[in-house]
Amino acid sequence: MSSVLVVDDDPALVRMVRLALVSDGFEVETAGDGIEGLDCMQQRMFDVVVVDLQMPRMDGRTFHRELRARGYRTPVVILSAYGAEAAGEELGAEAAVSKPFDPDALTAAVRRLLRSA
């Protein structure tokens, strides 16, 4: 079973993302911000990371840069209400999904990254 780390500070959105991914057969772990997300990455490897851009303490941009600086090559899906695709390209993320998100689009993006990994 493929594992996905979801990094987002919105509990309602995290529940929806988790439901979409678990329903599609993924194992899901969550973190409330980038600092927690990096802690999770140190504890275990994930196949894909889904990260929001706007979060307290450490936002998604900083999380993504720090992830790469620490040598992690885990594929990243940017999830944002504010220009997800442009931000994804700017950061070099492998995929981007706009909020409000379509569960099928999110799971398709995760599956596409797993196939190309």
C-alpha positions as CSV (number, residue, x, y, z in Angstrom):
1,M,0.0,0.0,0.0
2,S,1.4,3.4,-1.0
3,S,1.8,6.0,1.7
4,V,0.9,9.7,1.5
5,L,1.8,12.5,3.9
6,V,-0.8,15.3,3.9
7,V,0.5,18.6,5.3
8,D,-2.3,21.1,5.9
9,D,-3.5,23.2,8.9
10,D,-7.3,23.0,8.0
11,P,-8.8,20.0,9.9
12,A,-11.9,19.9,7.6
13,L,-9.8,19.8,4.5
14,V,-7.5,17.2,5.9
15,R,-10.5,15.0,6.6
16,M,-11.7,15.4,3.0
17,V,-8.2,14.7,1.6
18,R,-7.7,11.7,3.9
19,L,-11.1,10.3,2.9
20,A,-10.4,10.6,-0.8
21,L,-7.0,9.0,-0.5
22,V,-8.0,6.2,1.9
23,S,-11.0,5.4,-0.3
24,D,-8.6,5.0,-3.2
25,G,-6.4,2.6,-1.2
26,F,-3.7,4.8,0.1
27,E,-2.3,4.8,3.7
28,V,-2.4,8.4,4.9
29,E,-0.6,10.3,7.7
30,T,-1.2,14.0,8.4
31,A,0.7,16.9,9.8
32,G,-0.7,20.3,10.7
33,D,2.1,22.4,9.3
34,G,5.5,22.2,7.6
35,I,7.5,21.7,10.8
36,E,5.3,18.7,11.8
37,G,5.6,17.5,8.2
38,L,9.4,17.5,8.3
39,D,9.3,15.7,11.6
40,C,7.1,13.0,10.0
41,M,9.5,12.7,7.1
42,Q,12.4,12.1,9.5
43,Q,10.4,9.2,11.1
44,R,9.5,7.4,7.9
45,M,9.5,7.6,4.2
46,F,6.4,8.4,2.2
47,D,5.7,7.7,-1.4
48,V,4.0,11.1,-2.0
49,V,3.5,14.3,0.0
50,V,0.4,16.6,-0.5
51,V,1.1,20.0,1.0
52,D,-0.9,23.2,1.3
53,L,0.9,26.5,0.6
54,Q,-0.8,28.7,3.3
55,M,0.0,27.4,6.8
56,P,1.2,28.9,10.1
57,R,4.8,28.3,11.5
58,M,6.1,26.9,8.2
59,D,4.3,27.4,5.0
60,G,4.2,25.0,2.0
61,R,6.8,26.9,0.0
62,T,9.3,26.7,2.9
63,F,8.4,23.1,3.6
64,H,9.1,22.2,0.0
65,R,12.4,24.0,-0.1
66,E,13.5,22.5,3.2
67,L,12.4,19.0,2.0
68,R,14.7,19.3,-1.0
69,A,17.5,20.8,1.0
70,R,17.5,17.8,3.3
71,G,17.8,15.5,0.3
72,Y,14.3,14.1,0.1
73,R,13.2,13.4,-3.4
74,T,9.6,12.4,-2.5
75,P,7.2,13.7,-5.2
76,V,5.1,16.6,-4.0
77,V,1.5,17.7,-4.8
78,I,0.9,21.4,-4.1
79,L,-2.7,22.0,-2.8
80,S,-3.8,25.6,-2.8
81,A,-6.6,28.0,-3.4
82,Y,-4.1,30.6,-4.6
83,G,-2.6,29.7,-8.0
84,A,-1.7,26.2,-7.2
85,E,-0.3,25.4,-10.7
86,A,1.8,28.6,-10.9
87,A,3.2,28.0,-7.4
88,G,3.8,24.3,-8.2
89,E,5.9,25.3,-11.3
90,E,7.7,28.0,-9.3
91,L,8.7,25.5,-6.6
92,G,9.4,22.6,-9.0
93,A,6.7,20.5,-7.4
94,E,5.7,17.5,-9.5
95,A,1.9,18.3,-9.4
96,A,-0.6,20.9,-8.3
97,V,-4.3,20.7,-7.4
98,S,-6.5,23.8,-6.8
99,K,-8.8,24.2,-3.8
100,P,-11.6,23.5,-3.6
101,F,-10.3,20.2,-4.8
102,D,-11.9,17.5,-6.9
103,P,-11.2,14.2,-5.0
104,D,-10.7,12.4,-8.4
105,A,-8.2,15.0,-9.6
106,L,-6.2,14.6,-6.4
107,T,-6.1,10.8,-6.4
108,A,-5.3,10.9,-10.1
109,A,-2.3,13.3,-9.5
110,V,-1.0,11.0,-6.7
111,R,-1.4,7.9,-8.9
112,R,0.4,9.6,-11.8
113,L,3.3,10.5,-9.5
114,L,3.6,7.0,-8.2
115,R,3.7,5.6,-11.8
116,S,6.4,8.0,-12.8
117,A,8.5,7.5,-9.6
